[in-house]
């Protein structure tokens, strides 16, 4: 995952958390404004109700001019109510003549300047309530009350503290469903992601997803399972076809590069491997040896015992030749009763003579024919030997040299091995192909 790229889980948690927080903030603002104006309206209504109450309570005192009684009533009311001052003006109150008054210190008057500014903003100033008292249409006085805003401000501060605490608690609680949603999504999405990851990197299509609680994820998981099942079936079919093609290719390769009768390498395979061995010998400075082997009296065996016996003889000779050489050496059948053995690498002519002696020794045992009980035939071969680069410069001349040496072995009495000698074998070249 690239640096800085957000995960789906993180985005879901972010959206859920901030959606809840934003909802809470908006709700808090609406609640605060509504609460503020509602409480302030109630305060103003209470002040006006108190003004009327004072007016009715002091009406008689004003009518009889009893200032002392009016003052006592005002002090009693002032002691029990949250107001700063209660004043009764005579008549219409325009003259400013005070009939009776009761005052006490207000809480907001001793506040600091910064706090007074905040209090003024919250309370919009002290509330003054006036109420005119008259009797039979004659004004007796005007009652004025100045409210104590400290109580209102304290109430608002306490409400704000409680609201702030509830808001913080709600924000913290909003984190829980966000985390729960993340974990619930993460569990199911991690299963989907792990399955896709294993399929992409490991080629593992055997895994299956369980049933999920969330319907959309469950449907996606079932689609994954069905897709992986189909891929698994297709892979099995492809593997089967690949195995069949490999078998066919091996069969075709064997048919192309192997002799059908003996199972040994054929002429094409020998030519290819001989070119490779000579190229490597040129680079390494080593030698390559070739033994040209021909069966003696093979034609007589076919005529006397049948072609089945001849085929059995060729198969048996191929096995004996393979048993006389190293695993790294190559035994090939050129056709008819002719075989060629490729020895690579060799140190010199002595290695070829050593292998030839092993072959002649292996051929000394008679072959018992299965078609004829108790019938044994003698095996005999003539071997020609040549070494690259001592006696030939390429694959063609190397085979030709070994072939010439083989014909010289036949002329000398068969059942023997001869090394190629240009001075002797050149004279036999023309006669050998007659």
N, C-alpha and C positions, 0 to 999 in steps of 0.2 A: 504494500500500500504506500502511495506517495506521501511524503511529509506534508502536513498541513491539510490533507483531505479529511473531511468529516465522515464519521461513521453513521450508519442509519440509526443505531441505538442512541448515539449522542444527539442527533437531530430530533428524534422522537422525545427524548427526555427534555431537551431544550424547549421544544414547542409546548409540551405538556406543562412544564414548570412555569414558563413565562405566561402561558395562557391563564393559568390559575392565578398567578400573581397580578396580572393586569386586571383580571376580573375583580379580585379583592381590592385593588387600589381604586378602581372606578366605583365599586360599591361603597368603599370607605369614604370617598370624597362626597358622593351623593348623600350618604348617611350623615356625614359631618355637617354639610351645608343645611340639610333639612333639620337636623337636630339643633343647630345653632339658631336658626330663625324661629323655630318652634319654641325653644326655651326663652328667647328674647321677647317673643310675642306674649308668652305667658307672664314674663316679668312685667311687661308694660301693662298687661291687663290687671295683674295683681295690684300694681301701684294705683291704677285708676279706681279699682274696687276699694282700696284702702282710703283713698281720698274721699270717696262718697261716705264710707263708714265714719270717718272723722267728722265730716260735715254734719251727718245726722246726729252723732254723739254730742257735738258742741253747739247744736242749733239753739237749744234752750239757753245756754250760757251766753251766746252772742245776743239773743233776743233781750235778755235782762242785763246785758253789759257786765256780766260776772267774769272778769278777766282771770281771777284766781282759780275758779273752778275749771275754766277752759284750759288753763296752763296745766292743772293737775291731770286732766283728761289726756292732754297731749303727751305729758311725760309718761303716763301709764302705757299709752299706745306705743310711744317711742321705745320703751324698754322691751316690749314684746315683739316688735317688728324690726326688720332689717332695713331701716331708713336712716338717713343722716340728719334730716331736719324736717320739722313740721311747723308751718307758719300759718296763722290766720290773720288776714288783712281785713280791716274794717271797710264796710260798704262794698264798693265795687273793686276795691284793691288798687284803683288807679292812683290814689293819693300816696300809697305806700305806707299808710298808718298801720302799724302792727298791733293787732288786738291781743294775740297770745303767740308764744313761740316755744318750741322745745328742740334742743340740738344735742348731738353727740358726735365724737370724732368718727369720720368714715375711714374704712380700712385702706382705701386707695389713695388717701391723701398723703400717707407716709411712705409710699413706694418710691423706688428709684426712678430716674427719668426714663431709662430704657424700658423698665417694666410698666411705667405709666403709659408709655407710647403703645405698648402691646395691649394694655388693658383698654386704652381708648379705642384702639382698632377693633377689639373684640366686642366692647360694650356700646360703642358709638356715643359715649358720654353718659353722664348721669341723667336719669329719667325724672322729669318734673311733672307732677300731676296737679292740676287745679280743678277746683269744684266750687261753684258759686252757691251760697246758701241764701235763700230769700224766704220771706213770710208774707203771704197775701200780696205778692208782687213787689214787695219792698225788699231790696237787697240787704241782707244782714252782714255778710262777709264773704271772703274768698279763702278757701283752704288750699295751701300749696305744700306738696311733699317732694322732697329730694331723696331719691333712692340711694341705697348703699351698693355701689357696683362691686365691691370686694366679694360679696357672697356669690354674685353672678359669675365673676371671673374665676373664683375658686371652683365653682361647679363645672365651668367649662374646662379648666385645667385637669380636674379629676377625670372628666369624661374623655379628654384627649389622651390621658395616660392609659386609661383602661382600653380605649380604642387602639392605641399604639401597641399595647401588649397583645391584644387579641389579633391584631394584624400580623405581628411578628410570629406569633404562634401559628397562625393560619398559613403563613409563608413556609415555615418549617414543616408543617403538616403537608403542604402541597408537594414538598420534595418526596414524600413517601410514595404517593401513587405514581409519580414520575419514575422513581427507581423500580417500583413493582412492574410497571409497564415495560421498562427496559429489560428487566430480567426475564419477564414472560416472553417477550419477543425474541430476546437474545438466545434463549434456550432452543427455540424452534428454528430460528434462522441459522444458528450455529450448526445444527444438524444438517440443514440444507447445504450450507457452505462447505462443511466437512465432506459431505458426500460428493459434491462437485469437485472439490480440491483433490480428493483421492482418485476420482475418475480422470482428471486432467493430468496429474503428475505421475500417478502410479498405474493408470490403466485398469483400476479395480472397479469392475461393474457388478460385483457380487453383493455389495452392500444394499440394504433396504431401509427405508425410513419408517419409523413407527407412526401410529395415528396421532395427530395433533389436536389440541383443544380448539384452536382457532380454525374456523371453517376454511378460510382462504388458504392458510398454510397447509391444512390437511389436504385440500384439493391439489395444491402444488406438489406436495409430497407424494401423493398417489400418482400424479403424472410423471414425476421423477422415477418412481418405482417401475411404472409401465415402460418408460423409455429405456431404463437400464436393463430391464428384462429383454426387451427387443434387441438392444445392442449386444447383450450377452449371447442371445441366440444367433445373431448375425456373426458375431466373432467366432462362435463354435463352428458355424458353417464355413467361414473363411479359413479357419484352421484346418478343417477337414479337406477343403479344396486345396489348400497349400500343401498339406501332407500328400494328397493324391498327385499333385503336380510334381512335387519333389520325387515321389516314387517313379512317376513317368519319366522325369528328367534323368534319374539315375539309370533307369532301364535303357533309355535312349543313349545315354552316355556309355553305358556298358556295351550296347550294341555297336556303337560307333568306334569305341576304343578297345574292345575286348574281342577275342576270338570265340566264336559261338561254340566250338567243339571242346576246347581245353579250358576255356575261361581265362587264358593268359592274354597279355597285351597283343594287339594285332599290329599290322604294318604301320598304320597311321599313328598309333600311339608310340611305337618305337621311333618313328621319324621325329616326332615332336620331342620326346624325351632325349633323344640323341643330340638334337640341335641345342637343347637347353644345357645338357651336360658339357658339350664342347664349348659353348659360350662361357660357361662358368670356369671351365678349365683354362681358357685363354686369359681370363681375368685373374685367376688364382695362381696360374703357373703350374697346374697339376696335369695329370695324365688321365686318359679315358681308354678303357680296354673293351674290345668287342670279340665275342666268341661266336663263330658261325657254325652251327651244328646241323648235320644232315644224317638221317637214319640210313643205315646200310641195308640193302636188299629189301626195302619197303615194298617195292613193286611185287616181288615174289610172295611176300606175306599176303598182300591183297588177293593175288591170283590163287594162292593155295588155300587160304583160310577164309577168304571173303572180306568184304569191306568193313563188316562189323569188327572183325579182328584187327583190321588196320586202324580203325578209329580207336579201339581200346588200347592199341599199342601207342598211338599218339598221345592219348590222355595220360597214360602211365609214364611215358617219356617226359611229358611236361611236368608231372609231379616230381620225378626224380631230378630233373634239372633245377626246379625251384628249391628242392631240399639241399642242393649242393652249393648254393650261393647265399650271400647275405640278404637280409630283408630289404636293405636299401638298393640292391641291384635289381635289374629288370629282366625278366624272361619273356620273350615274345615269340609268337608263331607267325612266320611270314606267309605260310600257305603250304599245302602239301605236307611233306615230311621235313621241312626246313624250320629251324629255330635259330634265334639270335639272342645272345645274352649280353646285356650292357653292364659293364663293371665301371663304376665311377665313385670315388677316384681310385686310382691304382698307382703304385710306386714304380712299376716297370713290368717287363716281360715275365719276371719270376712269379708275380701274382697271377698272371693269366695261366701259366703252366701249372701252378698249384690248383687252381679251380678246374682246369682241364683234367688233371689226374683224379680229382674227386668225382668228376662226371663219368670218366671211363670206369672208375671203380663201381659207381652206382649202377652202371649199365651192365655190369658183369652178372647180375642176378637175372635169371630167366623170368619170363612173364607167363603165368598160367592163364589160359583162356577160359573164361566162364562158360562160353558156348560149348566147349568141348572138354568134358571131364578128363583129367589126367594129361591134357595136351599142354606142353610148355614150349615156348618159342624163345629163341635167343635174341637178345637186343644188342645192336651194335651201332655205333655212331662214329662219324668222322668229324673232326673239329678243326676249324681254321681260326687263327688268332692274329689280331692286329692292334697296334697301340697308337693313339693320337697323343702328341703330334710327331712321334718318332717315325711313323711309317705312312702317315696320311695327314693332309692339311685341312680336311673338312669331313662332314658326315658321309657324303657320297663316296669319296675315295676310301674312307675308313671301312665301310661295308664291303666295297669292292675288293679291298686288300684282304679282308678276312675271308671273303668268298673264294678268292684265288688260293689262299692257303688251305682252305677246306678241300678244294679239288686236288691239291697236291697230296693231301693226306689220303684221299681215296686212291690215287694212283700208286701210292707207296704201300698199299695193302689194306686199307680201311682199318677201322677200330683204333685209330691213333689221332694225335693232335699235332699240328704243324704251325709254326710261327711264320708270318709273312716275310718273304725274302724277295726283294724286287729283282735281284739277278736271276733267281730261279723261277719265280712265279710269273714273270712277264712272258716267258717262253710258252707258258701253258694257257695264257689268257685267251688266245683265239680258239684253241682246242677245247677249252672248258665250256664254251658256249655252243659247241657243235652238237 
